[in-house]
Amino acid sequence: MTNKNAPFLLSAEVPVEDLGDGIRRQILGHGDTLMAVRVWFETEAVGVLHSHPHAQVSYVESGEFEFSVGGEKRIVKAGDCVYAEPGIEHGAVCKSKGVLLDVFSPMREDFLPGEQGA
């Protein structure tokens, strides 16, 4: 199932993928140049340090996270945002169970079913 270029998306109709280690994600609307992904974290779940060629904005919907971007660490809470430019190393540790809304440009093809490197 793909949500590419879908004009409307009802979250109740979109599958949630269990990534293990206390992290689940739901791929929301996307096209070639933009993708939105909801990610649930249990307390102490770790989004390991990584980099990719996509710009990323993470909006903290709920919870508390310690983010590292380019070696700088900050605690962020509901309502805060984090920006990781393309190619910069970033990651997060969930300090209090929460949800992130990640937006990528261009879309993360590796997140789509059947793709490698998710």
Buried (B, 14 or more C-beta within 10 A) or exposed (E): EEBEEEEEBEEEEBEEBEBEEBBBBBBBBBEEEEBBBBBBBBEEBBBEEEBBEBBBBBBBBBBBBBBBBEEEEEEBEEEBEBEBEEEBEBBBBBBBBBBBBBBBBBBBBEBBEEEEEB
